[in-house]
Amino acid sequence: MRVVDLDRDMSDVIPTGLTPDSEFLFDQMTEITLNATQAGPGTRVLDVASGVGQDSLSLAERGATVVGAEPSHRMTGMAQLFAEDREGPMPFWVRGWADRLPFDTGSFDACICKGAMDHFDAPDRAIAEMARVTREGGRVVLAIANFESLACRVGRAVDDFRQDTLGWGPVRERRGYDAPSDHFTRYEIDLIRDQASASLKIESVEGVSMGWGMPGWSKTMARLPESASGRAVRWMGRLGRQWPQLSDVIVVVGSPLRSSRTSA
Ligand SMILES: C[S@@+](CC[C@H](N)C(=O)[O-])C[C@H]1O[C@@H](n2cnc3c(N)ncnc32)[C@H](O)[C@@H]1O
């Protein structure tokens, strides 16, 4: 039985006041994911689990024909509200589950799925569907939080030391290295690579940002002068690219592997 909230409203997880490390992470994740689609005039792009639609809108601004597919009425309603005062070509909003996309095989030049696969109850089927609806030679771009990042490892080590050695409680009640209750999957680099390679020929695996959520990191970045925090987060970003297994977010780009089932 599938238990999913069709009125899902994730406005509580959309950051409002951003610290320099959060701003860097969200900006970089968005830029790298959207650039990887190679969206432009004449291209067709599908945004799977489009949420409040900000990426669909950005892709449409680049001139692509964009479809935002999302099961939650409430999220799509918010997307339509955000889009109201925008000018230019709009995305098409479609209601759809990632593991059963309502499109023909090879309908899109590119497909993105950003920050959502850990919410899916059948992510491997979802990747297979994204590969199916993307044309041969097209690109599927998956961006996902890494629960074995440096920040998660440091956070866990600090809590273990506090609890096991000092007998104290964890630094924070919400432990960033534990997947939240609305996540089905706790991703790390080997898992996303394995799941993706069942349906995609992987072209790149890129790490985005490092240190986000590490105990004390955000507060320190917020206190530093802007030029110093900017240098620090960019430097950690370079480390994230160097060691994607320790980065905050992993972006996988691949082209569809065709099987007799998925051939157009
Ligand atoms: C954290 S939001 C990410 C939204 C957007 N991609 C972004 O980057 O802001 C996760 C989204 O996944 C959607 N979702 C959850 N389960 C899904 C499924 N099985 N198929 C498609 N979308 C799903 C939720 O409704 C929600 O809008």
The ligand as a MOL file (V3000), in Angstrom:
LIG
                    3D

  0  0  0     0  0            999 V3000
M  V30 BEGIN CTAB
M  V30 COUNTS 27 29 0 0 0
M  V30 BEGIN ATOM
M  V30 1 C 12.0010 18.5110 -1.1040 0
M  V30 2 S 10.8060 18.6690 -2.3970 0 CHG=1
M  V30 3 C 11.8730 19.0870 -3.7550 0
M  V30 4 C 11.1700 19.9190 -4.7690 0
M  V30 5 C 12.0480 20.5320 -5.8750 0
M  V30 6 N 12.5700 19.5350 -6.7720 0
M  V30 7 C 13.1470 21.4180 -5.3280 0
M  V30 8 O 14.3260 21.2070 -5.6450 0
M  V30 9 O 12.8170 22.3430 -4.5800 0 CHG=-1
M  V30 10 C 10.3280 16.9840 -2.7180 0
M  V30 11 C 9.1370 16.8510 -3.6570 0
M  V30 12 O 8.9630 15.4750 -4.0120 0
M  V30 13 C 7.5640 15.2500 -4.1970 0
M  V30 14 N 7.3270 13.7800 -4.1700 0
M  V30 15 C 7.2630 12.9800 -3.0910 0
M  V30 16 N 7.0620 11.6950 -3.4940 0
M  V30 17 C 7.0290 11.7060 -4.8490 0
M  V30 18 C 6.9000 10.7030 -5.8590 0
M  V30 19 N 6.7580 9.4060 -5.5430 0
M  V30 20 N 6.8900 11.0780 -7.1650 0
M  V30 21 C 7.0730 12.3760 -7.4920 0
M  V30 22 N 7.2140 13.3620 -6.5830 0
M  V30 23 C 7.1950 13.0380 -5.2870 0
M  V30 24 C 6.9390 16.0320 -3.0700 0
M  V30 25 O 5.5810 16.2880 -3.2690 0
M  V30 26 C 7.8060 17.2970 -3.0690 0
M  V30 27 O 7.2540 18.3070 -3.8560 0
M  V30 END ATOM
M  V30 BEGIN BOND
M  V30 1 1 1 2
M  V30 2 1 2 3
M  V30 3 1 2 10
M  V30 4 1 3 4
M  V30 5 1 4 5
M  V30 6 1 5 6
M  V30 7 1 5 7
M  V30 8 2 7 8
M  V30 9 1 7 9
M  V30 10 1 10 11
M  V30 11 1 11 12
M  V30 12 1 11 26
M  V30 13 1 12 13
M  V30 14 1 13 14
M  V30 15 1 13 24
M  V30 16 1 14 15
M  V30 17 1 14 23
M  V30 18 2 15 16
M  V30 19 1 16 17
M  V30 20 1 17 18
M  V30 21 2 17 23
M  V30 22 1 18 19
M  V30 23 2 18 20
M  V30 24 1 20 21
M  V30 25 2 21 22
M  V30 26 1 22 23
M  V30 27 1 24 25
M  V30 28 1 24 26
M  V30 29 1 26 27
M  V30 END BOND
M  V30 END CTAB
M  END
